[in-house]
Amino acid sequence: MTSHGVFVIFASIVVMASSLVTRRNPAPGDYVSHATHAEEIAADRHDLGIQKGNVLVKVYTNVEAEYAQAKGIAQEVIAKCNKRIADFESYTKTSKAKKFSEGASPKDFYGNLLKDVDALVKEIPKGLADAAAFREEVNAVKTDGQMKGSEMERFKAPGNALQDHAMLTLKDVQNMLEKDMVWDEDINELHEPALEKLHQQALGALALSGYEEKRAEAKGDKTEASNEKAQEQKADHALEDIVDKIKSAGKESMTESEGDFEDLQEVLSEGDTAEMVSADAAAENNALVTANDLARAHGGKRGEDEGTNGKVETDSGDVGPASAARGAAALQMLGTKLNATMSGDSIALQYTKWAGAKVPYCFAPDVSEHVKHIMLAAMNQYTNAVPCLDFIDVGWKNGSSTDPAGKQNCKESPAIFVQSNPNQGCWSYIGHIPVDHYAHYGWGSQALQMQDPGCVSIGTAAHELGHALGMAHEQSRPDRDDKLKIYWDNVQPGNEHNFKIDPAGYTAIKYDILSVMHYDGFAFAKDPKKPTMEFRSHPGDDVGQRVGLSAHDVMQVEAMYSSESSSCKSNALADLGCLDKPDDSGNDICKDITECNAKATDHCCACKGGVTVQCYEGQPCPKVDLLPPPPPMNCIEDKTYLFTGYPYPCIYTNVCDFDVVYECPGLPCSHSVRSKSYEAASCNGNWQTTVCSATATCTMRKA
């Protein structure tokens, strides 16, 4: 090593020694500074220990709160399980109770759930004790002021474990609360109240008359516009009266609505308005007024059931009378000569048509203007839908509505003599009776009877005209029993023949529940509060509508008369159109709407609501551009107020044109609601009420 290297090492040692000497022997002022710093470090460590300890002590508070919440929910689980078991035991005593295999019944399910929740609750005291011990240990260290980082780590893991166990217990008991079993779900589809049908018909009449008024104004026809304005005011008055009845306390006031119904029939039969009314359109509007509804409006008087009121022998209710003096033998003779289908003493002349599709008629001089107005509106429906038909008023010659048949004559023969005998209800022959039989049986013309009141509706007139054209009752078809259930025990004794099947009945098109030729569900009922027939697949659907022709009625008439006239090869029915529906005050709520809220979903065409109308080939058809469809939540509406006196706490309808599925808190069932239907639902013996009282809490989706 060189002398230079030795010098460098020596210098370094000197410097290091100098440094050590300096650190071991601070200046007098430095002692105070270092002492103060040491005290601060000790104080900071003490405060930090307390702070960390306070955090760890909260573990017990959190655990205690979660276990308390778990115990509360456990009590809900126990209460629910006990109620479900009681509900199920009640259910097992009903006739519809299903059998369950051993260990798979709801009682077993909820019994096991009770055992599980009990075991879970029994673990809670140990969890609380462990958390309390943890708290004491943390407090002991915290108050000693010696909480260090390493000690923090020692407490962190057990603290987390205690909290995790409490949270898992809470989650488990929450899951138990959500566990449920569906053993019985019941959907009751209800018939729409008659007064609500009338309400919807009034809204439709108001919309239609307003539309026709605007069309007349556009054409410069001041007379027609003024007439439609008067009809609009009449519809508005009827609407106001009906809404008041709906809002009033007590049972449905259909029996007090005869005047409103007659006013609406006049409005709907005015001018071109009748053309826009059809069964298919009314079904979309929830305005399918039936023969039973008409009977209620007329104080229980069932014109079609009464037929000839026992004065003469009849074919089937409102079909085909013959003089009582002639009796069943004469009917048999007549049926044989006309190649008619016989059923007991009934006669169905199904294969006789009016030559050339021309139907001559006249009105008896004592027929009211109201009946004439309704009959002409019904004829208008037929001729617009089936243009080959031609109803020709050949003029009255002699005879009144109450004269013997031999004295009732139109100016031409054969012809239909429209009469209004106050004691004979509504009836008609089926088809055209050959004129050579008139003299043989002492007839002047073949009668069509329309009693006033009791039969004065466009649909009833269309029904009787359908018979006169050759159509039989829809429910007499040979495939009837596939679609309908007949309650024979509620049929009036002696009237069973009215429900007989005609083996030769027309079946070329599918069975039509909307046919204007269908009996209503309470026809010939012993107990008028119970039906004599119901549609098998949807018992809540009404049969026997008396609004007007259905699309299938038109198809049948077309098929019947295609051989009589080349213009019958296709009917004139086109698509369905739409008019915005006013609110109950007559106001237009659809102007300038941009989205389909709950109200718009029912009232506005842009949201597939509104008033549906029948359109025809070559004629204007009102339509609008559609907005995005409404959310399912906007589809369900509480309608319990319409069903005063019914034993259901919650009745609702689906106003949308698609089916909706909903689930509500508290019950495990999912319920599907058909478009336009009225329903009440139960789940495991409990009525579903939340969908009415707190709709927003339910979840809904498109089916």
Buried (B, 14 or more C-beta within 10 A) or exposed (E): EEEEEEEEEEEEEEEEEEEEEEEEEEEEEEEEEEEEEEEEEEEEBBEBBBEBBEBBBBBBEBBBEBBBBBBEBBEBBBEBBEBBBEBBEEBBEEEEEEEBEEEEBBBBBBEEBBEBBEEBBEBBEEBBEBBEEBBEBBBEBBEEBEBEEEBBEEBBEBBEEBBEBBBEBBEBBBEBBEBBBEBBBBBBBBBBBBBBBBBBBBBBBBBBBBBBBEBBBEEEEEEBBEBBBBBBBBBBBBBBBBBEBBEEEEEBBBBBBBEBBBBBBBBBBBBBBBBBBBBBBBBBBBBBBBBBBBBBBBEEBBBBBBBBBEBBBBBBBBBBBBBEEBEEEBBBBBBEEBEBBBBEBBBBBBBBBBEEBEBBBBBBEBBBEBBBBBBBBBBBBBBBBBBBBBBEBBEBBEBBBBBEBBBBBBBBBBBBBBBBBEEBBBBBBBBBBBEEBBEEBEBBBBBBBBBBBBBBBBBBBBBBBBBBBBBBBBBBBEEBEEBBEBBEEBBBEEBEBBBBBBEBBBEEEEBBBBBBBBBBBBBBBEEBEEBBBBBEEEBBBBBBBBBBBBBBBBBBBBBBBBEBBEBBEEBBBEEBBBBBBBBBEBEBBBEEBEEBBBBBBBBBBBBBBBBBBBBBEEBEBBEBEEBEBBBBBBBBBBBBEBBBEBEBEBBBBBBBBBBBBBBBEEBBBBBBBBBBBBBBBBBBBBBBBBBBEEBEEBEBEEB
